[in-house]
Amino acid sequence: MANDTPIALVTGADRGLGLSMVRHLARHGVDIILTYRNNLEGARAVEQELKQMGRRAHALQLDVAKVATFDGFATNLATVLKEWKAEGFNFLVNNAGVGIHAPLMETTEEQFDTLVNIHLKGTFFLTQKLVPRMVDGGRILNISTGLTRFCLPGYAAYASVKGAIEVLTRYQAVELAARGITVNTLAPGAIETDFGGGAVRDNKEVNGYIASVTALGRAGRPDDIGGVVAALLGPDTGWINAQRIEASGGMKL
């Protein structure tokens, strides 16, 4: 296998949207380094699935809320890249996250800090740590949410943190431009996964409501997002930079 095959690092890719992302990227000829927090069995299964597709794949443990572990993670990443005879990796998708639903007046400081540590602080410092291991001309994709544009009660803290990610994306795009690295935000709408307790997927009332306020008449599915990620990291979209791309089927227009 050629050593110049593009390599993507996708955080939180053992399930949900991350799993769909790595499947789509693999189908487009991209080798995968995926991270998981504690689902080793699931991550190994994804790794084997991608290998059966003819791709190189390696799962690495990572808790994006623990900045102190990033040095060790970067060392483990360097070991994989060396084994693959790769000078660096091409794509970073900051996808790992959690959903916390709580009314504005009932959100606790612990819940708020959890969201900040995972979605904002983790993304900021993980990217800082990994950019030196990216090749020039690489791409970074930060995952946000449709909830930064439209509002649903109970997501004030989550959406606020994701709003910060959208600002961070623009600053990263400016400061990394000298190396030809582009940085964009992908904002999914409501998707049928286990995210946030799986309400969109499992609760018929919630699913029906989402469908009723979406122009295309249904809730999103993981492959709707995986396909967009593969497109945004594809060879023909390199001139898109510092943008927020929403993939929601036209939700809350």
C-alpha positions, 0 to 999 in steps of 0.5 A: 500500500502506498505510503502517501495514502491520506490518513484521517484521525477521527476522535470518538469514532467507535460508534455514532456519527464518528463510526459513520465518518470513518466508514465513509472516509475509508470508502474514499480511500482514506486510512483511519486512526480512530479514538475511543474513550472506554469502548475498547471492544467496539473500537477494535471491531471498527478497526477490523471492519476498516481493515476488511475494507482494505484500509489501514486502521488503528484504534487509540484510547483517548479521553478528550477531557483530560488534557494532561494525557495528550502528550502520551496520546501524541507519542502513541500517534507518532508510533502508529505513523512511524509503523505506517511509514507516514510523515504525518496525517492529513485530516483531523476531525474533532468529533468526540463529545457528549450531550447534556440536556438540562434547562437553563435554570437547572444546569449545574456547574459540573454539567457546564464544566463537563461540556467545556472540558470535552467540547471546547478545552479538549478540542483547543488543546488536542488540536494544538498538540496534534497540528505539528504532526499534520502534513502541510495542506491538511484539513481540520473539521470541528463538529458543532451543532445546528443548535447554534443557529436555532434554539431548543430548550434545554441545550443552552450550555451545550450550544454555547460551548459549540458556539465557541467552537465555531469562533475557534474554527475561524481563528484556527483557519487564520493562524494555520493558513501559513501551512495551507491547513484549512479549518471548517465547522460541520454543524449536524442537525438532530440525528438518530444515534445514541447521543444524548440518551438516544431520544431522537432515535428512540422516542417517537414523539421527539423523532416526529417533532424533528421531522415536522420542523425539517424541510426534508421531512425526517430526522437525520441519520448517521450516514447523512453526516458521514457522507458530508465529512468525506465530501468536505475532506475530499480532493475537490473541496480544499478552497472551503475555509473558515466556514460553518456548514450545516447538515440538517436537512433544512431544520427550523428554517 
